[in-house]
Amino acid sequence: MKGDWYTFGVALFAAIGTFLFGFDTGIATTTIAHKSWILYMGNPSKGLTGAVVAVYIAGEAVGALTQTFVGDRLGRIRFMMMMCCLVTVGTIIQTASVNMGMFLGGRAIAGIAVGGLVGTVPIYLSEIAAPNRRGLIGGISGCGISFGTMMSNWVGFACSYAPYGAVQWRLPLAIQIPWGVILFIGLWKFMPDSPRQLIRKGKIDEARLEFIKIRRDLLSHELQEEFALMHAQIEYEMEREIRSYGEIFKLFRRRAFVSIAVQTMTSLTGVNVIQYYQTILYKSLGIDPTTILALAGVYGTIAFASNCLTTRFLTDQWGRRKMILAGLSGIIVIEIYAAVMQLKFQNTNNKVGKGFAVLAIYLFVVCYYGLLNSTTWLYGAEVLPMALRSKIMGLAAASHFIVNVAITEAGPSAFANIKQNYYYVFVGCTTFFLVMAYLFFPETKNKTLEEIAAAFGDKLVTLTDNDYAIEQTNFEEKAAVSHVEYQSDKA
């Protein structure tokens, strides 16, 4: 456990990238609820209000697709640095907006940045984590999302007490600006590169040094064996280098399907609709504006607490497959309950009944963030082979965002016209994915990223005695270099 603290610290710092995703996503919830913002922007229509969300999600899809094209070329670290620059520009434009067009432009740019970050951070963390701790280390990326959501809601609530005017909504937006700069500096100065990415680029000696630095939990012979297996598996996969998406879906159909399905699945649970428009739902239940913002803050707090607890105590111990199946099953039951409660109490004066309707939203957040958000971003990355991880993860994230554009843009109109029946759309979709997950999603806990290949029926490379002897010699040389560098750093 002692050696895990270094990787844990790296993961916490990298999670600034997903924190930005959660914060900038969540801040729209309270921003569009402020009367000062509504009047400043000229009383935007429902369609234009929906565009605040839809343009942002469209930007996220562009960012995810950018990852598929340049993620491998730049490498994990440099790609995240590029996204840090974009998110800083986008948040500055949002904060300084003088009209709706400028605000939407800032939302789009920030969306591109966080769309690239939220797909790359879990890849990076999965590649540096120990197999028995990958649920915890990789799951921290999901905790970053929920922490950002929580903070955005409480900041929005606190700023509602500011003097009436633009400060109420500009200050929460401005709080985002420093974090992109901080993450950029950390990536530039001290964050370790992915050993697997370095192997793929042919930088084997650098990969060994980074692996020794990262995997401080292993003894010397364990380091040698795990690195040798990782090296051999990646080189084997590179012999079958994929040059088109047609080849990807021919050779790795199931693995690509699972990664894309798990991200599309999360959108079709309706989580973003509930998160973005919870303030509208609370208003329809007759709740006053101040209480609405407080309830949104409670929503974010429950999301973060649930996410942290399950990441720490379930993801590695219980397993990804069981968490996904349990999460989808719970969401089906909760959304049926939510629809029934709103049908019975939305247009009544029964405060107790309305309280049960609000309870449905909180039950949903416990189930989604506790069981799915802890798992899905990590699972979508770890099921993929090294050569495809950026390409397919980018497509998977893009599918997540594109589906979100459609269902979120339809949110205000759907709730106005079919009201609580919109939940049944998500119940049907979630039921479909529950069947797909049961049939096609294998367990990945406690396996190295290379060993996961066997769970999908792909070849797993084994080592000969000669391979191991060569790797042992190389490791002894690099370990000596690493020890000298470490002592020099301490001095």
N, C-alpha and C positions, 0 to 999 in steps of 0.2 A: 504493500500500500504506500510505503514511503516514496517510491519512485513515481507514483501516480500524481503527486501534487504538481509536478512540473507541467504535465499534460493537462491537468485540470485547470491550472492558471492560464495556459495558452487557450484552452477552450472558452474560458470566461471572457478573455479579451476578444477573441474572434467573434463571440456572440454579440458584440457591439453592432456587427453587421445585421444580424437578425433583429436586434433591439430597434434599430432604425426602421426596419420593415414594420414591426409591430406598432411603433410610436407614430410613424407617418401615416400608416393605415388607420389607426385608431383615432388620431386627432381630428379626422374628418367628422367623426360622430358628434363631438362636442362643438366643432367649428360651425357646422351647418345648423346647430341648435341655438346659437347665439343670435339674439335679435339684432345686435349691433352689426354683425356680419351680414345678415339678411338685408338690412337697410343700406349698408355701405355698398353692397353689390347690386343694388337696384331691384330688390324683391324678385330674385330669380324664380322662374317657373319650376314645377316639379321635374320636368325633363332636364332643365339646366342644373338643378340641384343634384339629380341623378348623375349628370355628367361629371361632377366633382369626383365621384367615386369611379365612374366608368372610364374616364380618361386616365386616371391613375392606374387602374388595373390594366388598361391597354398598354400603358408604358411598361408595366411589370412584364407583360408578355413579350414586348420588344427586348427588354433586358435579358429575359430568359433565353430568347432565340439568339441574342448576341453571344451568350455563353456557349451555345452549340458551335458557333463559327470560330471564335477566337479564344475560348477558355483554355483549350489545350496548348495553343500556340504561345500564349502569354504565361501560362502556368497559374496555379492557384493564387499565389501571393500577388503577382503583378496585375492579374485580372481584378482582384478585390481592391487593389490600390486605384485602378482606373475608375471603378464604381464609387469609391470614396470621393473622388473629385467631382463626379456627376451629382452625387447626393448633396454635396455642399452647395453646388450651384443651384440645384432645384429648391432646396430649403430656403436659401437666401431670396430667390425670386418669389416664393410663396409669402414669405414674411413681408417683403416690400411691395406686394401687389397693390395696385391702385384701381384695378378694374377686374372684371370677371375673366377676360381673356388672358391677362397676365397671371392670374391665380391658376387657371387651368394649365397654362404653359409650365409653370413651376411644378404643378402636380404631375404632369407628364414626364418631365425630366427626372424628378425624384423617383417616379415609378420605374423608369428604366433602370436606375441605379439599384434600388432595393430588389427589383426582379432578378438582377444578376447576382446580388449578394445572397439572397435567401436560398438560391439554388447551389451556390458555391461553398458557403460556410459548412453545411452538413457534409458535402463531399470531402472538404479539407479535414474536418474533424474525424470522419470515418477512416480516413487514410493515416492518421497519426495515432489513433486509439488502439489500446490493447484489446484483443478479442473479448475478454471477459469484462471489460469496462466500456466497450463501445456504445452500449445503450446509454450509459451515464454521460460519457464524453460527447457522443453525437447528439444525445437528447438535449444537451445544453443549448444547442441552436434553437430548439423549440421553446425552451424556457426564455430565451432572448426575445422571441416573438411575443409571448404572453406577458413578459415584464414590460415590454414597450407598450402593449395594449393597456395594461394597468396604469402605467405612468401617464399615458396620454389622457386617459379618462379622468384621473384625479387632478392633473394639471388643468384640464379644461374646466373642471368643477371649481377649483380654487380661483381661476381667473374670472369666473362669473361674478365674483365679489369685487373685482376691480371696478374703478369708476367707469360708468357707461361710456363706451367708445371703442376705438380700434384696438386698444391695449388688451381688451378681453380676448381677442382672437389672434392678434399678432404675437403676443408674448409666448403662448404655447408653441407656435410655429418656430419662433426664434430659438427656443430651447434645443431644437434639433441640430442647429448649425455646428456647434463645436465637435460633435461626436464623429462626424466623417473625417475631420482633421485629425482627431486623436487616433482613430483606427488607422489612418494612412501612415502616421508617424510610427506607430507600433509595427505595422507590416513592413515598413521600410527598414527599421532599425533592429528588431530583435525576434520577430516571429520566425520559427523554423519552417523550412520548405517541406513539402510532402516527399518522403523518400520514394514512394511509388511513382510519383510524377518524374522525379529525377532519374529513376531507372528507365522509365519509358523514353526519356530524352538521351539515354546513353551515358549519363553522368553517374556511373556506378560508385566511384570513390566518394563523391559528395553525398550520395544516397546513404552509404554506410555511416559516414560521420553524423548525418542528421538522424539516422535510425538509432545510433548509440546514444545521442543526446536525448532523444524523445523517449526511448524505451528503457528508462533507468530502473524499471521494476524487474528486469530480467537478469539472470546470471549469464556469464560469458558464453557457455555452451548453448543456452537457450536463445541468446541473441543470434548466434551463428546459424542455428538451425532455422529459426523463423525467417531471418533475412534471406538465407539460401533458398528456402521454399518460395518466398515472395518473388525473388529475382527470377527463379526458374519458371514460375507460372506466368509472370508478365512477359518474359522473353518468348515463351511458347505461344501466348496470345498474339504477340507482335508478328509471329511468323504467318499468322492468318490475318494480316492487316486489312481492315475493312475500308473500302474506298467509296462506298455509296450506302444510302439508307436502305436500298433494296437488299444489299448483302447483309446489313444489320438484321433486318427482319426475317431473313432467310436462315442465318446461322444462329442468332440469339433471340429468336422470336418470343419465347416465353419470358425471358429476363426483361426484354424491352417492354413487353406488354404489362408485366407486373409493375414496373417502375412508373409507366405512364398512367396505368389504371389507379394506382394508389394516390396519385395527385389529383386526377379527375374526380375520384371518389370523394375527396375531402371537400371540394367545391360543391358537389351535389348533395352533401348533407345539409346545405343551407346556412353554414356557419357565418359566411360573410353577410348574407341578407339579415340574419338576426343581429349580428354585431353592428352593422352600419345603421340599421333602421330601428334599433331597440328604442331609441328616443321617440320615434314616431309611434311605436307600439305602446309605450308608456303613456304618451299623450292621449292616444285613443282610449285608454282606460281611465282618463280623467285625472291624471296625476299632475301636480303643479310643476312648473319649469325647474325650480331649484332641486326638488326631489328627484326629478328625471335625471339630472346630471349626477346627483349622488348615487342613484341606482346604477348608472353606467359605470361609476367608479367601483362600486361593489362587484359588478360583473367582472371587471378587469382583475380585481384582487382575488376573487375566487378562481379565475382562469389561471393566474400565476401560481397560487398556492397548490392547486390541483396538479398542475404541470410539474412543479418541482418535486412534490411528494412521489408521484408515480415514476418520474425519471430516476429518482434516487432508489426507490424500493421495488419497482416492478419491471422496468424495461429489460434489465439484464437477468433478473431473477425469474420472472414469469415468462418472458419471451414476447417478441414482436407479434407473432401470429395470433396468440391468445388475446393480446391487447386490442388488436384490430378487430377481431371477431366480437369481442365483448363490447367495444366502443360502438360498432355499427348496430349491434342488437339493442343496446341501450338507447341510442338515438332514435331508432324506429319507435320504441315505446314512448319516449318522452315527447316526440313531435306529435304523435296521436293525442297524447294527454294535453299538450299545448293547444292544439286545434279545438278540442272539446271545451277546455276552460274558457278560451276566448269566445267561442260560440255562445256559451251559456251566460257569461258575465260581462262581456265587453260593453253592452248597451244597457246595463242595469246600474242600480245604486248600491249593489251589494259589495261593500268594501272587502269583506272576508273572501268572497269569490274572486274579486280582482287580485287579491293577494295570492291566491292559488294560481292565477294566470301568470303573475310575475314569477312565482316559484318555478314554473315550467322553464322559463328562460335561464334561471340559475341552475336547474338540474341539467339542462342542455350543456351549459358551459363546463360543469364538472365532468360530464361524460366526454365531451369533445376534447377539451384541453388535457384532461387527466389520462385519457386512453389513446386518442388518435394523434393529437398534436405532439405528444411525447415520442411518437413512433414513426409517423408517416414520412417526414422529411429525411430522417435517417434511413429508414427501410428502402425508400426509393433510390437512395445512393448506393447502399451496400449490396444490393442484389445485382448490380451491374459489373461487368468486367472492366478492367482499367482502361482499355482502349476506347470504351464507349461511355465512360462515366459522365464526362462533361456534355457530350453530344445528346445522349438520351435524357439525362437529368434536365438539360435545358428544354428539350421537347416536353418532358413531363411537367415542368414548372409552367411552361407556356400554355399547356392544355388546362392546367389549374386556373390560370389567370383568364384565358379566353372564355372558358365556361363561366367564370365569375362575372365577366363583363355582361354576358347575356342575362344571367339570373338576377344580378344586382341592379342593372339598369331597369329591369322589369319590376323590381321590388315595390316602389311607391305605387305604380299603377295596379299591380297585382293585389296589394293589400287594400287599395281603394275599391277594387271591383269584386274580387273573389274572396277577399278578406282572409280569414284563418284557413280557408281551403288551400291556400298556397303551400301550407305545410305538407299536404298530402302528396304534392309533387315530389318533395324531398323524401318522404316516406317510401314512395315507389322506387326512386333512384337508389336510396340507401339499401333497400331490400335486394335489389339486383346486385349491388356490389358485395353485399354480405354473402350471397351465393358464390360469386366469383372468387372472393377471398378464401372461402372454405375449400373450394376446388383447386385453386391454383397458387396460393401464397404459401411457400414453405417457411419453416422456422430458420432463423439466422443467428440466434443467440450463441455466444461462446465459440463461434467459428471465425477464423481469419477471413479477410475479404477474399483470399484465394480459395479457401476451402468451401466457400459458398457455391462455387462452380459445381461441385458434386451434387448439391441439393437440386440443381436444375438439370442434372444428367450430363453436364459437360465434363470433359477430361480434367482430372486433377494430376498435375505433374508430381512425380516422386523423385527423390534424390538417390544417386548412387554414392557409394563410399568415396569415390574419387571427387565427385562434386563437393561433398561435405569437407573433404580434406583441403581442397583449394579454397573454399570459403573460410575455413578455419585460419589458414595462413593469412588471407587478406584481412580478416577481422583482427587478428593479433597486431598487424601493422597499423590499422586504422584506429584501433582502441588505444594504442600507445600515443598516436598523434592527438587523439581526442583528450587523453589524460593531460598531456602537456598543455594543450590549449585551455583546458578547464582550470589547471593550476595557475596559468598566466592570467586568466580572467579574475580569479580570486585575489591574486596579488594586486 
